[in-house]
């Protein structure tokens, strides 16, 4: 079901038995080859695919396109909410859904910069002991086990404006992708504890600006992207999100 297609009485009647799914995204710079709408386009496509499979179980909300992207503000085209604002926005939207009667709410995230603030938002919501089940995760983390098992990607995991994101955008809208400009940085640090690319799990957090990692705002090897890879990635991720939501729809609420 699509949230915006329903009337207020419709929503009040079904809310308690459905999962409200809110996609989280961003509008920000993605290298020199991808549009600023990349995160929003990918997570919205995934959410729509999931809704088509689970229309009897979920209610899909419009994508929250404004994300926490202050670390990209040096690059033109980035629109960002501060972390403090973003936490409050998420809390307000979730509380609105709770007021409508939803007892299971899932935030499907498509932008890395949203991860820390949405975690803080869930922490604050949990302290209110609403009795509802509220969950959130980035699509690449939800599907991490399955993505790590694939053998068709050259890069070990998703970063930013990388082989993964570029491939998915080629599968969705190849007319938006400027492959002749596809290039990404591979920042390295001489450390046994920190990998800025995330190819090896870091054991510490490090405060670095994004422009210190990549002069053009892209990471990894986007030049290796293909539409075929993108379609396979979308299928893997879709399957994982559907699997979680099928289970989540049965979680008991107080």
PyMOL commands that set and color helices and strands:
alter all, ss='L'
color gray80, all
select helices_A, chain A and resi 3-5+8-17+38-53+70-72+83-100+114-127+139-142+144-149+163-176+179-181+210-213+222-224+227-248
alter helices_A, ss='H'
color red, helices_A
select strands_A, chain A and resi 19-24+58-60+104-109+133-138
alter strands_A, ss='S'
color yellow, strands_A
deselect
rebuild
show_as cartoon
